[in-house]
């Protein structure tokens, strides 16, 4: 894809494949967002977009990271669920405080391929490929940690009573 749409904000959605860190012509960190059928350049950092998207679904990035730590003990480069009901689980390629941190959607990954200089090519289920500045071992570890977190969270959510969260009326006294 060569036509990029430019935006000042972006909400992560089930079509989002990756949010990549890029430098603009002035050296500022921006986000290159890859969706199944579109690409965006957003004048925010990838981590800022992730945080805003978490907020859209009722939590902060920090809260999602604390939830991951509570569920499975992961404290560094923690994968998060932006919205488990939509299956939106993402993992960072570096520390989220690092300007070079990109975020990858776990459910869209098809294959990983090691490249020279500790880079990894990620191919998504739609055939699109990207290169990230992280070793294949590091990315594979993130994929596995995200799968483990996803399994544990899904198991918890499935254990909730069916009526949990429904709008049952309480009797008025």
C-alpha positions as CSV (number, residue, x, y, z in Angstrom):
1,X,0.0,0.0,0.0
2,X,1.3,3.4,-0.9
3,X,-1.5,5.8,0.0
4,X,-1.2,6.9,3.6
5,X,-4.0,8.8,5.4
6,X,-2.8,11.4,7.8
7,X,-4.5,11.9,11.2
8,X,-4.0,13.6,14.5
9,X,-5.6,10.7,16.5
10,X,-6.5,7.1,16.0
11,X,-8.5,4.5,17.9
12,X,-7.3,0.9,17.8
13,X,-9.9,-1.5,16.4
14,X,-10.1,-5.2,15.4
15,X,-8.6,-4.4,12.0
16,X,-5.4,-2.9,13.4
17,X,-2.4,-5.0,12.7
18,X,0.4,-2.9,14.1
19,X,1.3,0.6,15.3
20,X,4.9,1.3,14.4
21,X,7.2,4.0,15.7
22,X,8.6,6.3,13.0
23,X,10.4,9.6,12.9
24,X,9.0,12.4,10.7
25,X,11.0,14.8,8.7
26,X,11.6,17.0,11.8
27,X,12.8,14.1,13.9
28,X,9.6,13.8,16.0
29,X,8.2,10.4,16.9
30,X,5.0,9.6,15.0
31,X,3.0,6.4,14.5
32,X,2.6,4.5,11.3
33,X,-0.6,2.5,11.7
34,X,-1.2,-0.6,9.6
35,X,-4.7,-1.9,9.2
36,X,-5.9,-4.8,7.1
37,X,-6.8,-2.5,4.2
38,X,-5.4,0.9,5.1
39,X,-2.4,2.7,6.4
40,X,-2.3,5.9,8.5
41,X,0.4,8.3,9.7
42,X,-0.7,9.7,13.1
43,X,1.0,12.6,14.8
44,X,1.2,10.8,18.1
45,X,3.5,8.1,19.5
46,X,2.4,4.5,19.3
47,X,2.2,4.2,23.1
48,X,0.1,7.3,23.3
49,X,-2.3,5.8,20.7
50,X,-2.4,2.6,22.8
51,X,-3.1,4.6,26.0
52,X,-5.9,6.6,24.4
53,X,-7.4,3.4,23.0
54,X,-7.4,1.8,26.4
55,X,-9.1,4.9,27.8
56,X,-11.8,4.5,25.1
57,X,-12.5,1.1,26.5
58,X,-12.6,2.3,30.1
59,X,-9.0,1.9,31.4
60,X,-5.6,3.4,31.1
61,X,-2.5,1.7,29.6
62,X,-1.0,1.7,33.1
63,X,-4.2,0.0,34.4
64,X,-4.0,-2.6,31.6
65,X,-0.3,-3.3,32.5
66,X,-1.2,-3.7,36.2
67,X,-3.9,-6.1,35.2
68,X,-1.5,-8.2,33.2
69,X,0.9,-8.3,36.1
70,X,-1.9,-9.3,38.4
71,X,-3.1,-12.1,36.1
72,X,0.2,-13.7,35.0
73,X,3.1,-11.8,36.7
74,X,4.5,-10.1,33.6
75,X,6.1,-6.8,34.7
76,X,8.3,-5.7,31.7
77,X,7.1,-5.2,28.2
78,X,3.8,-6.5,29.3
79,X,1.2,-7.5,26.7
80,X,-2.2,-5.9,27.2
81,X,-5.8,-6.4,26.3
82,X,-7.2,-3.2,24.9
83,X,-10.6,-4.9,24.8
84,X,-10.9,-8.7,25.4
85,X,-14.4,-8.8,24.1
86,X,-13.1,-7.7,20.7
87,X,-10.0,-9.9,20.9
88,X,-7.7,-6.9,20.8
89,X,-4.5,-8.1,22.5
90,X,-1.3,-6.1,21.7
91,X,2.3,-6.5,22.8
92,X,5.2,-3.9,22.7
93,X,8.4,-4.5,20.8
94,X,10.4,-2.5,23.4
95,X,9.7,-0.8,26.7
96,X,6.6,1.4,26.2
97,X,8.7,4.3,27.6
98,X,11.1,3.9,24.7
99,X,10.3,6.2,21.7
100,X,11.2,3.3,19.4
101,X,8.4,1.1,20.9
102,X,6.0,-0.3,18.4
103,X,2.8,-2.3,19.2
104,X,1.8,-5.5,17.4
105,X,-1.7,-7.1,17.3
106,X,-1.3,-10.7,18.5
107,X,-4.3,-12.2,16.7
108,X,-3.1,-11.1,13.2
109,X,0.4,-12.6,13.2
110,X,1.0,-15.5,10.7
111,X,4.8,-16.0,10.8
112,X,8.0,-14.6,12.1
113,X,11.3,-14.6,10.1
114,X,14.7,-13.7,11.5
115,X,16.6,-11.0,9.6
116,X,20.2,-9.7,9.9
117,X,21.1,-7.1,12.6
118,X,18.6,-8.4,15.2
119,X,15.6,-7.5,13.1
120,X,12.4,-9.6,12.5
121,X,10.0,-9.7,9.7
122,X,6.4,-10.2,10.8
123,X,4.0,-11.5,8.3
124,X,0.3,-11.0,9.0
125,X,-2.6,-13.3,8.1
126,X,-3.6,-10.9,5.2
127,X,-0.1,-11.3,3.6
128,X,1.3,-7.9,4.7
129,X,4.8,-7.9,6.2
130,X,6.7,-5.5,8.3
131,X,10.2,-5.4,9.8
132,X,10.7,-4.5,13.5
133,X,13.9,-3.7,15.3
134,X,13.9,-6.6,17.7
135,X,15.3,-10.2,17.4
136,X,13.1,-13.1,16.4
137,X,13.7,-14.6,19.9
138,X,12.4,-11.4,21.5
139,X,9.3,-11.2,19.3
140,X,8.6,-14.9,19.7
141,X,8.8,-14.5,23.5
142,X,6.3,-11.6,23.3
143,X,4.0,-13.7,21.1
144,X,4.1,-16.6,23.7
145,X,3.7,-14.3,26.7
146,X,0.7,-12.7,25.0
147,X,-0.8,-16.1,24.2
148,X,-0.4,-17.1,27.9
149,X,-1.9,-13.9,29.2
150,X,-4.8,-14.2,26.7
151,X,-5.5,-17.8,27.8
152,X,-5.5,-16.8,31.5
153,X,-7.7,-13.8,31.0
154,X,-10.1,-15.6,28.7
155,X,-10.3,-18.4,31.3
156,X,-11.3,-15.9,34.0
157,X,-13.8,-14.2,31.8
158,X,-15.4,-17.5,30.8
159,X,-15.8,-18.3,34.5
160,X,-18.0,-15.4,35.2
161,X,-21.7,-16.2,35.7
162,X,-23.8,-15.7,32.5
163,X,-25.9,-13.1,34.2
164,X,-22.8,-11.1,35.2
165,X,-23.0,-7.6,33.6
166,X,-26.6,-7.9,32.4
167,X,-28.9,-5.1,33.2
168,X,-31.2,-6.9,35.6
169,X,-33.5,-4.6,37.4
170,X,-33.4,-4.6,41.2
171,X,-36.7,-4.2,43.1
172,X,-37.5,-0.7,44.1
173,X,-38.1,-0.5,47.8
